[in-house]
């Protein structure tokens, strides 16, 4: 969540969030083996929207995940929504 939030913040700081058409997130190292059980994958989308793990309200995170699932888009902070569709393979290219 922290890494995704930092990425989105950098986009906003550079005033480029509105021009982003897609984002690809790669999970590496031990997170690839333990990510699902530790919530890594569900933390990335709220992080892209600016949530920070130390301040993330679990109820709000769940609501945002439901909104993202329903709308099929994730907002990069104040940027426009971009389509989302998680990939399950580490090797999708």
Beta strands, then each sheet from edge to edge (+ up, - down):
strand 1: 73-75
strand 2: 81-83
sheet 1: 1+ 2-
end
